[in-house]
Amino acid sequence: MKGKVLLIFALGIGVSIFSSTVSAHHGTAAYDTERTVTLKGTVTQWIWSNPHCILQLDVTDASNQGVHWYAETENPSSMIRRGWNKQSLKPGDQVTLTVMPVKNGNPIGRIIEVVLPNGQKLPGRSIPDVQISKPEDSPKQ
C-alpha cells in the first residue's frame, strides 16, 4: 500500500514539474508588456501550424528602409475560435498589425490585432493589461 501511495505522489510531483515548464513557455518575459507597436506592411508568409501561428511582414520604416517583421500568435485551434483560418492572410495582403514587441528591439512581436485589407479586425493573443496604442502614438517602423 505504501508503494502505491509513493508512486502516486511521485507521479503528482512529475506532472506538477512538467506543468510549470509548459506554463513558463507561454510567458511574456521576452516582450515589452508596457507598449505596443502598430505597423503597416505587406504579408510575406502566414504559417498556420502548432505550436504557434507565425505572420511574416515586410514594413518600410521611417528612414524608408525595408524591415522584415515576425509576429507570433497562438495555435490554430485557439485562432479558429477567434475567427482566424489558414486563408486569413495571404502573401501580398496589405495589413495593419499591432504587436507587443520584444524587449531587445528586434523586429519580432506577439500579435495583438491584425486589420485585414477589407477592414476586418482579427484579435491575436489575449494579454491582460496591454492597451493598444493608436497608430499616431506608435513609433514609425
C-alpha positions as CSV (number, residue, x, y, z in Angstrom):
1,M,0.0,0.0,0.0
2,K,2.8,2.4,0.9
3,G,4.4,1.7,-2.5
4,K,1.2,2.7,-4.3
5,V,0.9,6.0,-2.3
6,L,4.6,6.8,-3.0
7,L,4.1,6.1,-6.7
8,I,1.0,8.3,-6.9
9,F,2.9,11.0,-5.0
10,A,5.9,10.8,-7.4
11,L,3.6,10.9,-10.4
12,G,1.9,14.0,-9.0
13,I,5.2,15.8,-8.5
14,G,6.3,14.8,-12.0
15,V,3.1,16.3,-13.5
16,S,3.5,19.4,-11.5
17,I,7.0,20.0,-12.7
18,F,6.0,19.4,-16.3
19,S,3.0,21.7,-16.0
20,S,5.2,24.6,-14.7
21,T,7.5,24.2,-17.7
22,V,4.7,24.4,-20.1
23,S,3.3,27.5,-18.4
24,A,6.7,29.2,-18.5
25,H,6.9,28.6,-22.2
26,H,3.9,30.9,-22.7
27,G,5.2,33.7,-20.5
28,T,5.7,37.3,-21.6
29,A,9.3,37.8,-20.3
30,A,10.8,38.5,-23.7
31,Y,8.1,41.0,-24.6
32,D,7.8,44.7,-23.6
33,T,4.4,44.4,-21.9
34,E,4.2,48.1,-21.4
35,R,3.8,49.1,-25.0
36,T,2.5,48.1,-28.4
37,V,3.7,48.9,-31.9
38,T,1.4,49.4,-34.9
39,L,2.8,48.5,-38.3
40,K,1.5,48.8,-41.8
41,G,3.0,46.4,-44.3
42,T,2.8,43.5,-46.8
43,V,2.3,39.9,-45.7
44,T,5.2,37.7,-47.0
45,Q,4.1,34.5,-45.2
46,W,1.4,33.2,-42.9
47,I,2.4,30.0,-41.2
48,W,-0.6,28.1,-39.8
49,S,0.9,25.5,-37.5
50,N,1.5,24.3,-34.0
51,P,2.6,25.3,-31.5
52,H,2.2,29.0,-32.7
53,C,1.0,30.6,-35.9
54,I,3.6,33.0,-37.4
55,L,3.0,36.1,-39.6
56,Q,5.9,37.5,-41.6
57,L,5.5,41.0,-42.8
58,D,7.6,43.5,-44.8
59,V,7.4,47.0,-43.4
60,T,9.0,50.3,-44.5
61,D,10.5,52.2,-41.6
62,A,10.8,56.0,-41.1
63,S,14.1,56.1,-43.0
64,N,12.5,54.3,-46.0
65,Q,14.3,51.0,-45.2
66,G,12.6,47.7,-45.5
67,V,12.3,45.7,-42.3
68,H,11.1,42.1,-42.1
69,W,8.9,41.5,-39.0
70,Y,8.0,38.2,-37.4
71,A,4.9,38.0,-35.2
72,E,3.6,35.0,-33.4
73,T,0.2,34.2,-32.0
74,E,-1.5,31.1,-30.6
75,N,-2.1,27.6,-32.1
76,P,-4.6,27.1,-34.9
77,S,-7.3,25.7,-32.6
78,S,-7.2,28.8,-30.5
79,M,-7.1,31.1,-33.5
80,I,-10.2,29.4,-35.1
81,R,-12.2,30.4,-32.0
82,R,-11.1,34.0,-32.6
83,G,-12.3,34.0,-36.2
84,W,-9.0,33.1,-38.0
85,N,-8.3,30.4,-40.5
86,K,-5.5,29.1,-42.7
87,Q,-6.6,31.6,-45.5
88,S,-7.0,34.6,-43.3
89,L,-3.7,36.1,-44.6
90,K,-2.1,35.7,-48.0
91,P,1.3,36.9,-49.3
92,G,0.8,40.3,-50.8
93,D,-2.0,41.4,-48.4
94,Q,-1.6,44.9,-47.1
95,V,-2.4,44.7,-43.4
96,T,-2.1,46.8,-40.2
97,L,-0.5,44.8,-37.4
98,T,-0.4,45.7,-33.8
99,V,2.1,43.7,-31.7
100,M,3.7,43.6,-28.3
101,P,7.4,44.0,-29.3
102,V,10.3,42.1,-27.9
103,K,12.4,44.0,-25.3
104,N,15.7,43.7,-27.3
105,G,14.4,45.8,-30.2
106,N,14.4,43.1,-32.8
107,P,11.5,43.2,-35.3
108,I,9.6,40.4,-33.5
109,G,6.4,40.7,-31.6
110,R,3.3,38.9,-30.3
111,I,0.2,39.7,-32.3
112,I,-2.4,41.8,-30.5
113,E,-4.5,42.5,-33.6
114,V,-4.5,42.4,-37.4
115,V,-6.6,44.6,-39.6
116,L,-7.2,42.9,-42.9
117,P,-7.4,44.8,-46.3
118,N,-11.2,44.8,-46.1
119,G,-11.1,46.4,-42.6
120,Q,-12.0,43.2,-40.7
121,K,-10.2,43.0,-37.3
122,L,-8.8,39.7,-36.1
123,P,-7.7,39.6,-32.5
124,G,-4.5,37.9,-31.5
125,R,-3.4,36.6,-28.2
126,S,-5.2,37.8,-25.1
127,I,-2.7,39.7,-23.0
128,P,-4.1,41.3,-19.8
129,D,-3.4,44.9,-19.1
130,V,-2.0,45.8,-22.5
131,Q,-3.6,48.7,-24.2
132,I,-3.4,49.0,-28.0
133,S,-1.9,52.3,-28.9
134,K,-3.2,54.5,-31.7
135,P,-1.1,54.4,-34.9
136,E,-0.1,58.0,-34.3
137,D,1.3,57.1,-30.8
138,S,3.4,54.3,-32.2
139,P,7.0,54.7,-33.5
140,K,7.3,54.8,-37.2
141,Q,8.5,51.3,-38.1
